Amino acid sequence: MDNRTCSRFIGTTLVATTSAFALLLTSTASAQAVATVNGVDIEQATFDQYLQTRSQKPITEATAEERAEVMKELTDIYLLTTLPRAEELAKDPTIAAQIELQHRGVLAQAVVSDWLQSNPATDEEIQAAYAAQTLLTPDQQFKARHILVETQGAAVDLIGQLDDGANFEELAKANSTGPSGPSGGDLGWFAPNQMVKPFSDAVSELENGAYTKQPVQTEFGWHVILREDSRDNEPPPLDSVRDAVKQSVEQGKFQEFLEELRSDYEQ
């Protein structure tokens, strides 16, 4: 095996290790073998899983060339891991610990997947989670511009220029250190919870068309803010976010299950 082949083999092995362990854990004596290496069968399920991991597509779509390459790589893996030296290395505490962690990790993930499949979010739970989320949705969205500078004094000076009739957009282009500076400080439409609190609080208190008369400090620096417009903030329809809400509900349910396991263990 030349250096390039060895490097590719090692990288492939790292990517596929978890899948390989999963198959080894679920294999049976009656499983169909596609090859035998040093007396150890390469089972069809192992081959199929490794093929899918390598090709990142359904195994039915794999080409003959891809199948041949996978068989070659799996044969290399089995040749190396059936060496007498591999048996000795498996007894090394560090390597044994790595194998144990892989083993436990695969089993844990299998348990998680099985639990989630057995405890899907109900429509009632999805509806309730969506309703709760909409209650947290801000009532309004704002369209604003800002000028970001490093010091309070610079911000005060800019407010003075605005009071004297200067154009906000032009001042932003000339002075703002933020990424929106070249576009005249334009931030587009946003909900208050999308901005840091001092900024969103200041925007919420302004009237449409008004700018802040005092500089607003955030972790990014000092801001002069112009609120251009506002509108009602409508939550997205449930159908457009159903999958995300469902996933969130199921994750929450599993977290509760895990907390119960922890509580029972601690007792």
C-alpha atoms as a printed R data frame, in Angstrom:
    type eleno elety resid chain resno       x       y       z
1   ATOM     1    CA   MET     A     1   0.000   0.000   0.000
2   ATOM     2    CA   ASP     A     2   1.716   3.260  -1.162
3   ATOM     3    CA   ASN     A     3   1.627   6.490   0.894
4   ATOM     4    CA   ARG     A     4  -1.274   8.033  -1.036
5   ATOM     5    CA   THR     A     5  -3.342   4.859  -0.793
6   ATOM     6    CA   CYS     A     6  -2.516   4.560   2.897
7   ATOM     7    CA   SER     A     7  -3.581   8.161   3.593
8   ATOM     8    CA   ARG     A     8  -6.857   7.663   1.735
9   ATOM     9    CA   PHE     A     9  -7.456   4.411   3.567
10  ATOM    10    CA   ILE     A    10  -6.847   5.974   6.983
11  ATOM    11    CA   GLY     A    11  -9.177   8.904   6.232
12  ATOM    12    CA   THR     A    12 -11.885   6.605   4.963
13  ATOM    13    CA   THR     A    13 -11.527   4.383   7.988
14  ATOM    14    CA   LEU     A    14 -12.016   7.311  10.362
15  ATOM    15    CA   VAL     A    15 -15.179   8.404   8.564
16  ATOM    16    CA   ALA     A    16 -16.663   4.942   8.532
17  ATOM    17    CA   THR     A    17 -15.619   3.731  11.979
18  ATOM    18    CA   THR     A    18 -18.931   4.501  13.665
19  ATOM    19    CA   SER     A    19 -20.957   2.816  10.940
20  ATOM    20    CA   ALA     A    20 -18.721  -0.219  10.996
21  ATOM    21    CA   PHE     A    21 -19.103  -0.599  14.745
22  ATOM    22    CA   ALA     A    22 -22.874  -0.332  14.403
23  ATOM    23    CA   LEU     A    23 -22.928  -3.193  11.959
24  ATOM    24    CA   LEU     A    24 -20.614  -5.340  14.016
25  ATOM    25    CA   LEU     A    25 -22.947  -4.893  16.953
26  ATOM    26    CA   THR     A    26 -25.998  -5.991  14.996
27  ATOM    27    CA   SER     A    27 -24.495  -8.783  12.864
28  ATOM    28    CA   THR     A    28 -25.622 -12.373  13.242
29  ATOM    29    CA   ALA     A    29 -24.009 -15.733  12.542
30  ATOM    30    CA   SER     A    30 -26.435 -16.383   9.694
31  ATOM    31    CA   ALA     A    31 -25.688 -13.075   7.922
32  ATOM    32    CA   GLN     A    32 -24.659 -13.383   4.295
33  ATOM    33    CA   ALA     A    33 -20.924 -13.004   3.716
34  ATOM    34    CA   VAL     A    34 -19.593 -11.251   0.610
35  ATOM    35    CA   ALA     A    35 -15.988 -12.240   1.323
36  ATOM    36    CA   THR     A    36 -13.817 -13.916   3.949
37  ATOM    37    CA   VAL     A    37 -10.499 -12.440   5.062
38  ATOM    38    CA   ASN     A    38  -8.185 -14.511   7.234
39  ATOM    39    CA   GLY     A    39 -11.153 -16.550   8.372
40  ATOM    40    CA   VAL     A    40 -13.333 -13.532   9.220
41  ATOM    41    CA   ASP     A    41 -16.446 -12.857   7.140
42  ATOM    42    CA   ILE     A    42 -17.208  -9.491   5.602
43  ATOM    43    CA   GLU     A    43 -20.966  -9.542   5.907
44  ATOM    44    CA   GLN     A    44 -23.345  -8.084   3.355
45  ATOM    45    CA   ALA     A    45 -24.717  -5.587   5.883
46  ATOM    46    CA   THR     A    46 -21.198  -4.366   6.667
47  ATOM    47    CA   PHE     A    47 -20.409  -3.991   2.986
48  ATOM    48    CA   ASP     A    48 -23.672  -2.142   2.290
49  ATOM    49    CA   GLN     A    49 -23.229   0.270   5.181
50  ATOM    50    CA   TYR     A    50 -19.616   1.012   4.275
51  ATOM    51    CA   LEU     A    51 -20.634   1.538   0.657
52  ATOM    52    CA   GLN     A    52 -23.340   4.011   1.643
53  ATOM    53    CA   THR     A    53 -20.972   5.833   3.988
54  ATOM    54    CA   ARG     A    54 -18.348   6.150   1.277
55  ATOM    55    CA   SER     A    55 -20.643   7.130  -1.595
56  ATOM    56    CA   GLN     A    56 -23.112   9.250   0.440
57  ATOM    57    CA   LYS     A    57 -26.002   7.926  -1.646
58  ATOM    58    CA   PRO     A    58 -28.353   4.910  -1.685
59  ATOM    59    CA   ILE     A    59 -26.475   1.672  -2.261
60  ATOM    60    CA   THR     A    60 -28.742   0.870  -5.212
61  ATOM    61    CA   GLU     A    61 -27.198   3.841  -7.033
62  ATOM    62    CA   ALA     A    62 -23.594   2.767  -6.475
63  ATOM    63    CA   THR     A    63 -21.598   1.981  -9.600
64  ATOM    64    CA   ALA     A    64 -19.598  -1.177 -10.169
65  ATOM    65    CA   GLU     A    65 -16.413   0.857  -9.776
66  ATOM    66    CA   GLU     A    66 -17.565   2.195  -6.403
67  ATOM    67    CA   ARG     A    67 -18.463  -1.294  -5.228
68  ATOM    68    CA   ALA     A    68 -15.070  -2.616  -6.276
69  ATOM    69    CA   GLU     A    69 -13.267   0.208  -4.477
70  ATOM    70    CA   VAL     A    70 -15.285  -0.383  -1.300
71  ATOM    71    CA   MET     A    71 -14.513  -4.087  -1.392
72  ATOM    72    CA   LYS     A    72 -10.817  -3.293  -1.764
73  ATOM    73    CA   GLU     A    73 -10.881  -0.879   1.180
74  ATOM    74    CA   LEU     A    74 -12.853  -3.258   3.401
75  ATOM    75    CA   THR     A    75 -10.447  -6.076   2.540
76  ATOM    76    CA   ASP     A    76  -7.550  -3.840   3.590
77  ATOM    77    CA   ILE     A    77  -9.311  -3.037   6.872
78  ATOM    78    CA   TYR     A    78  -9.917  -6.707   7.620
79  ATOM    79    CA   LEU     A    79  -6.374  -7.679   6.608
80  ATOM    80    CA   LEU     A    80  -4.960  -5.150   9.073
81  ATOM    81    CA   THR     A    81  -7.370  -5.867  11.921
82  ATOM    82    CA   THR     A    82  -6.942  -9.637  11.739
83  ATOM    83    CA   LEU     A    83  -3.172  -9.461  12.140
84  ATOM    84    CA   PRO     A    84  -1.828 -10.969  15.382
85  ATOM    85    CA   ARG     A    85  -0.414  -7.539  16.177
86  ATOM    86    CA   ALA     A    86  -3.928  -6.062  15.972
87  ATOM    87    CA   GLU     A    87  -5.080  -8.483  18.661
88  ATOM    88    CA   GLU     A    88  -2.197  -7.340  20.849
89  ATOM    89    CA   LEU     A    89  -2.945  -3.661  20.240
90  ATOM    90    CA   ALA     A    90  -6.603  -4.204  21.116
91  ATOM    91    CA   LYS     A    91  -5.457  -5.008  24.646
92  ATOM    92    CA   ASP     A    92  -3.685  -1.663  25.008
93  ATOM    93    CA   PRO     A    93  -5.679   0.375  27.593
94  ATOM    94    CA   THR     A    94  -5.871   3.479  25.403
95  ATOM    95    CA   ILE     A    95  -6.995   1.608  22.313
96  ATOM    96    CA   ALA     A    96  -9.385  -0.546  24.335
97  ATOM    97    CA   ALA     A    97 -10.888   2.643  25.768
98  ATOM    98    CA   GLN     A    98 -11.330   4.110  22.277
99  ATOM    99    CA   ILE     A    99 -13.053   0.929  21.107
100 ATOM   100    CA   GLU     A   100 -15.294   0.952  24.177
101 ATOM   101    CA   LEU     A   101 -16.261   4.600  23.585
102 ATOM   102    CA   GLN     A   102 -17.090   3.877  19.944
103 ATOM   103    CA   HIS     A   103 -19.127   0.868  21.027
104 ATOM   104    CA   ARG     A   104 -21.070   2.855  23.639
105 ATOM   105    CA   GLY     A   105 -21.510   5.818  21.318
106 ATOM   106    CA   VAL     A   106 -23.085   3.719  18.594
107 ATOM   107    CA   LEU     A   107 -25.391   1.987  21.063
108 ATOM   108    CA   ALA     A   108 -26.395   5.302  22.638
109 ATOM   109    CA   GLN     A   109 -27.245   6.777  19.238
110 ATOM   110    CA   ALA     A   110 -29.240   3.683  18.362
111 ATOM   111    CA   VAL     A   111 -31.210   4.017  21.608
112 ATOM   112    CA   VAL     A   112 -31.890   7.697  20.890
113 ATOM   113    CA   SER     A   113 -33.135   6.935  17.375
114 ATOM   114    CA   ASP     A   114 -35.290   4.080  18.608
115 ATOM   115    CA   TRP     A   115 -36.785   6.202  21.403
116 ATOM   116    CA   LEU     A   116 -37.604   9.065  19.048
117 ATOM   117    CA   GLN     A   117 -39.276   6.719  16.573
118 ATOM   118    CA   SER     A   118 -41.344   5.222  19.383
119 ATOM   119    CA   ASN     A   119 -42.288   8.593  20.881
120 ATOM   120    CA   PRO     A   120 -43.096  10.945  17.985
121 ATOM   121    CA   ALA     A   121 -44.554  14.361  18.637
122 ATOM   122    CA   THR     A   122 -48.349  14.320  18.458
123 ATOM   123    CA   ASP     A   123 -50.288  16.927  16.533
124 ATOM   124    CA   GLU     A   124 -51.604  18.305  19.830
125 ATOM   125    CA   GLU     A   125 -48.038  18.735  21.131
126 ATOM   126    CA   ILE     A   126 -46.973  20.453  17.913
127 ATOM   127    CA   GLN     A   127 -49.955  22.802  18.045
128 ATOM   128    CA   ALA     A   128 -49.249  23.667  21.689
129 ATOM   129    CA   ALA     A   129 -45.546  24.303  21.053
130 ATOM   130    CA   TYR     A   130 -46.357  26.506  18.062
131 ATOM   131    CA   ALA     A   131 -48.881  28.497  20.088
132 ATOM   132    CA   ALA     A   132 -46.372  28.983  22.888
133 ATOM   133    CA   GLN     A   133 -43.734  30.135  20.434
134 ATOM   134    CA   THR     A   134 -46.050  32.652  18.773
135 ATOM   135    CA   LEU     A   135 -46.674  34.240  22.177
136 ATOM   136    CA   LEU     A   136 -42.946  35.013  22.317
137 ATOM   137    CA   THR     A   137 -42.960  36.591  18.863
138 ATOM   138    CA   PRO     A   138 -42.532  40.387  19.068
139 ATOM   139    CA   ASP     A   139 -45.584  42.380  17.988
140 ATOM   140    CA   GLN     A   140 -43.654  44.568  15.549
141 ATOM   141    CA   GLN     A   141 -40.794  44.627  13.090
142 ATOM   142    CA   PHE     A   142 -38.693  47.702  12.417
143 ATOM   143    CA   LYS     A   143 -36.798  49.071   9.432
144 ATOM   144    CA   ALA     A   144 -33.811  51.080  10.551
145 ATOM   145    CA   ARG     A   145 -30.411  52.516   9.721
146 ATOM   146    CA   HIS     A   146 -27.545  53.113  12.090
147 ATOM   147    CA   ILE     A   147 -24.130  54.736  12.254
148 ATOM   148    CA   LEU     A   148 -21.594  52.805  14.321
149 ATOM   149    CA   VAL     A   149 -18.558  54.630  15.696
150 ATOM   150    CA   GLU     A   150 -15.926  53.847  18.308
151 ATOM   151    CA   THR     A   151 -16.463  56.707  20.759
152 ATOM   152    CA   GLN     A   152 -19.355  58.481  22.424
153 ATOM   153    CA   GLY     A   153 -17.943  61.833  21.363
154 ATOM   154    CA   ALA     A   154 -18.002  60.861  17.696
155 ATOM   155    CA   ALA     A   155 -21.625  59.749  18.043
156 ATOM   156    CA   VAL     A   156 -22.592  63.037  19.754
157 ATOM   157    CA   ASP     A   157 -20.945  64.965  16.908
158 ATOM   158    CA   LEU     A   158 -22.935  62.997  14.316
159 ATOM   159    CA   ILE     A   159 -26.200  63.699  16.159
160 ATOM   160    CA   GLY     A   160 -25.312  67.378  16.054
161 ATOM   161    CA   GLN     A   161 -24.819  67.193  12.298
162 ATOM   162    CA   LEU     A   162 -28.191  65.490  11.917
163 ATOM   163    CA   ASP     A   163 -29.783  68.227  14.017
164 ATOM   164    CA   ASP     A   164 -28.297  70.723  11.555
165 ATOM   165    CA   GLY     A   165 -29.939  68.943   8.635
166 ATOM   166    CA   ALA     A   166 -27.269  66.458   7.492
167 ATOM   167    CA   ASN     A   167 -28.400  63.392   5.537
168 ATOM   168    CA   PHE     A   168 -28.340  60.251   7.695
169 ATOM   169    CA   GLU     A   169 -27.499  57.879   4.841
170 ATOM   170    CA   GLU     A   170 -24.558  59.995   3.682
171 ATOM   171    CA   LEU     A   171 -23.210  60.328   7.232
172 ATOM   172    CA   ALA     A   172 -23.394  56.549   7.622
173 ATOM   173    CA   LYS     A   173 -21.483  55.972   4.381
174 ATOM   174    CA   ALA     A   174 -18.783  58.406   5.462
175 ATOM   175    CA   ASN     A   175 -18.459  57.500   9.137
176 ATOM   176    CA   SER     A   176 -19.931  54.124  10.104
177 ATOM   177    CA   THR     A   177 -17.443  51.390  10.980
178 ATOM   178    CA   GLY     A   178 -20.107  48.653  10.753
179 ATOM   179    CA   PRO     A   179 -20.613  46.355   7.750
180 ATOM   180    CA   SER     A   180 -23.779  48.246   6.798
181 ATOM   181    CA   GLY     A   181 -21.854  51.508   6.421
182 ATOM   182    CA   PRO     A   182 -21.366  51.313   2.651
183 ATOM   183    CA   SER     A   183 -25.132  50.901   2.214
184 ATOM   184    CA   GLY     A   184 -25.878  53.960   4.312
185 ATOM   185    CA   GLY     A   185 -26.299  51.990   7.530
186 ATOM   186    CA   ASP     A   186 -29.307  50.093   6.169
187 ATOM   187    CA   LEU     A   187 -30.297  47.177   8.431
188 ATOM   188    CA   GLY     A   188 -33.473  46.237   6.594
189 ATOM   189    CA   TRP     A   189 -36.420  44.778   8.491
190 ATOM   190    CA   PHE     A   190 -35.849  43.018  11.801
191 ATOM   191    CA   ALA     A   191 -37.663  41.988  14.953
192 ATOM   192    CA   PRO     A   192 -36.442  43.448  18.257
193 ATOM   193    CA   ASN     A   193 -35.199  40.084  19.498
194 ATOM   194    CA   GLN     A   194 -32.819  39.894  16.553
195 ATOM   195    CA   MET     A   195 -30.733  42.756  17.928
196 ATOM   196    CA   VAL     A   196 -28.824  43.233  21.170
197 ATOM   197    CA   LYS     A   197 -31.096  44.641  23.868
198 ATOM   198    CA   PRO     A   198 -29.804  48.256  24.115
199 ATOM   199    CA   PHE     A   199 -30.167  48.601  20.362
200 ATOM   200    CA   SER     A   200 -33.643  47.054  20.151
201 ATOM   201    CA   ASP     A   201 -34.848  49.050  23.166
202 ATOM   202    CA   ALA     A   202 -33.744  52.288  21.515
203 ATOM   203    CA   VAL     A   203 -35.427  51.430  18.214
204 ATOM   204    CA   SER     A   204 -38.655  50.459  19.975
205 ATOM   205    CA   GLU     A   205 -38.841  53.825  21.741
206 ATOM   206    CA   LEU     A   206 -38.412  55.862  18.553
207 ATOM   207    CA   GLU     A   207 -41.164  57.116  16.271
208 ATOM   208    CA   ASN     A   208 -41.010  56.314  12.579
209 ATOM   209    CA   GLY     A   209 -38.669  58.806  10.894
210 ATOM   210    CA   ALA     A   210 -36.926  59.776  14.156
211 ATOM   211    CA   TYR     A   211 -33.302  59.203  15.180
212 ATOM   212    CA   THR     A   212 -31.779  58.783  18.620
213 ATOM   213    CA   LYS     A   213 -30.911  62.060  20.347
214 ATOM   214    CA   GLN     A   214 -28.429  60.298  22.617
215 ATOM   215    CA   PRO     A   215 -25.775  57.770  21.526
216 ATOM   216    CA   VAL     A   216 -26.649  54.131  22.180
217 ATOM   217    CA   GLN     A   217 -23.853  51.956  23.525
218 ATOM   218    CA   THR     A   218 -23.603  48.225  22.796
219 ATOM   219    CA   GLU     A   219 -20.767  45.714  22.833
220 ATOM   220    CA   PHE     A   220 -19.984  46.792  19.265
221 ATOM   221    CA   GLY     A   221 -19.489  50.481  19.986
222 ATOM   222    CA   TRP     A   222 -21.651  53.627  19.899
223 ATOM   223    CA   HIS     A   223 -24.699  53.882  17.639
224 ATOM   224    CA   VAL     A   224 -26.807  56.626  16.177
225 ATOM   225    CA   ILE     A   225 -30.043  54.988  15.039
226 ATOM   226    CA   LEU     A   226 -32.718  56.086  12.582
227 ATOM   227    CA   ARG     A   227 -36.042  54.222  12.700
228 ATOM   228    CA   GLU     A   228 -37.425  54.470   9.189
229 ATOM   229    CA   ASP     A   229 -40.596  52.395   9.434
230 ATOM   230    CA   SER     A   230 -42.475  49.736  11.429
231 ATOM   231    CA   ARG     A   231 -45.036  47.013  10.742
232 ATOM   232    CA   ASP     A   232 -46.923  44.237  12.480
233 ATOM   233    CA   ASN     A   233 -44.844  41.116  12.930
234 ATOM   234    CA   GLU     A   234 -46.876  38.099  11.799
235 ATOM   235    CA   PRO     A   235 -45.616  34.666  12.890
236 ATOM   236    CA   PRO     A   236 -45.018  32.162  10.078
237 ATOM   237    CA   PRO     A   237 -47.882  29.741   9.344
238 ATOM   238    CA   LEU     A   238 -47.649  26.475  11.237
239 ATOM   239    CA   ASP     A   239 -47.393  24.434   8.044
240 ATOM   240    CA   SER     A   240 -44.216  26.284   7.043
241 ATOM   241    CA   VAL     A   241 -42.460  25.491  10.336
242 ATOM   242    CA   ARG     A   242 -44.133  22.224  11.313
243 ATOM   243    CA   ASP     A   243 -41.032  20.087  10.802
244 ATOM   244    CA   ALA     A   244 -38.892  22.385  12.941
245 ATOM   245    CA   VAL     A   245 -41.527  22.539  15.687
246 ATOM   246    CA   LYS     A   246 -41.926  18.752  15.593
247 ATOM   247    CA   GLN     A   247 -38.176  18.261  15.965
248 ATOM   248    CA   SER     A   248 -38.060  20.728  18.844
249 ATOM   249    CA   VAL     A   249 -40.910  18.957  20.646
250 ATOM   250    CA   GLU     A   250 -39.288  15.565  20.227
251 ATOM   251    CA   GLN     A   251 -35.938  16.829  21.425
252 ATOM   252    CA   GLY     A   252 -37.645  18.284  24.473
253 ATOM   253    CA   LYS     A   253 -39.434  15.017  25.199
254 ATOM   254    CA   PHE     A   254 -36.206  13.063  24.892
255 ATOM   255    CA   GLN     A   255 -34.447  15.517  27.198
256 ATOM   256    CA   GLU     A   256 -37.159  14.863  29.799
257 ATOM   257    CA   PHE     A   257 -36.656  11.112  29.364
258 ATOM   258    CA   LEU     A   258 -32.907  11.562  29.835
259 ATOM   259    CA   GLU     A   259 -33.446  13.660  32.949
260 ATOM   260    CA   GLU     A   260 -35.608  10.862  34.383
261 ATOM   261    CA   LEU     A   261 -32.824   8.369  33.711
262 ATOM   262    CA   ARG     A   262 -30.330  10.652  35.446
263 ATOM   263    CA   SER     A   263 -32.647  11.116  38.403
264 ATOM   264    CA   ASP     A   264 -33.184   7.367  38.804
265 ATOM   265    CA   TYR     A   265 -29.431   6.763  38.539
266 ATOM   266    CA   GLU     A   266 -28.636   9.400  41.180
267 ATOM   267    CA   GLN     A   267 -31.094   7.796  43.588
